[in-house]
Amino acid sequence: MTDWKPRTKAVHSGIRRSGYGEVSEAIFLTQGFVYDTAEAARERFEQPGDDEFIYARYGNPTVAMFQDRIAALEGAEAAFATASGMAAVNGALMSMLKAGDHVVSARALFGSCLYILEDILTRFGVEVTFVDGTDLDQWRAAIRPDTRAVFMETVSNPTLEVIDLRAVAGLAHEVGALVVADNVFATPVFSRAFEMGADVVIYSATKHIDGQGRALGGVILGSEAFIRKTVEPYMKHTGGAMSPFTAWIMLKGLETLDLRVKAQSATAARLAHALRGHARLSRVIFPGLEDHPQHTLAAAQMSGPGTMLALDLHGGQEAAFRFLDALGIVTISNNLGDAKSIATHPATTTHQRLTPETRAALGIGPGMVRLSVGLEDADDLLDDLSQALDRA
Ligand SMILES: *Cc1c(COP(=O)(O)O)cnc(C)c1O
């Protein structure tokens, strides 16, 4: 099974068939499990056996199938599935850190990730140093002998900065710090984050893994010891578990993940090349374009450029809004990785909470539009984007 290629793992890994021999994974919509005897209950609470369950907050057969499948796909020893991507980020960091610990984090983060690092962790006495994630000298200067963890989005939201995971991991490991990578934009299809040195990998399964806008979910992947001894006790007592129904959606999402992400990425590349140099745009940001600041790194670190683009329109917010309102196929929303192409205005939505100065420092201007490229026909998308740019 470990020899299987990713697409085989994505379809077959982790299956637990019930006595009925069903083909498609069963949804075990049960919160609890019965014991034949009082003694059996006592034993299971003392030490659950392999594939024995107690309560769905701790684990559930459908959730376990999803965990085993994504762990196999990522080459991780273990996984814990969570109610959302943010439950995964929070669970990974809160379970491992304590007052007095030091964390170094890239500054270019999804708003809620920034909130956990900047507002929550610091409230509990964790010291956090933010760096420009693309500048290795800043990582080198910030990482100290007492640094317990480094955190980054391997490809940042929405500016698509690519972080040199191997180099940052090298610096972190010199002082024994754990490398925690939010790998959502890089996707499980294009990134081998563990091979690059990540110790803990986090996904919002809401994004490409579901990929059809149906359910919130997340996952923390890592070593058996980290997941079982650090993450699991924290998660099972604080209640951030994934629901069995969501796990079933995510299992089905994994089956088609490779096909969807590769198709979406090919369309994203086509759009990026076609729109580059457009008179209404000051910039097209896409890791697959030669003028992307980390183009070479992205090509070395990822087997594909991803499904996300950022467009910077001349004319600021008014132009961006006119463009968004003129779109016919592409929807205005804030999910990403979806089958439906989605456009977002980060400055007034996902990154509204930041001050204009912070946004400017992160390169999120008023004319920036984030585009998540879906599964529609590339020609239709190009027509739609072109006519909307004409009206911007
Ligand atoms: C969406 C997202 C999250 C949060 O995931 P949810 O499932 O919405 O909680 C975390 N990190 C990144 C990079 C994201 O894009």
The ligand as an ORCA input file, in Angstrom:
! r2SCAN-3c Opt
* xyz 0 1
  C      -9.219     29.080      4.467
  C      -7.885     29.007      5.074
  C      -7.734     28.640      6.418
  C      -8.905     28.380      7.305
  O      -9.690     27.311      6.915
  P     -11.251     27.168      7.312
  O     -11.590     25.806      6.831
  O     -11.973     28.273      6.625
  O     -11.344     27.301      8.802
  C      -6.458     28.576      6.928
  N      -5.378     28.858      6.168
  C      -5.489     29.209      4.868
  C      -4.268     29.502      4.077
  C      -6.740     29.294      4.275
  O      -6.860     29.654      2.997
*
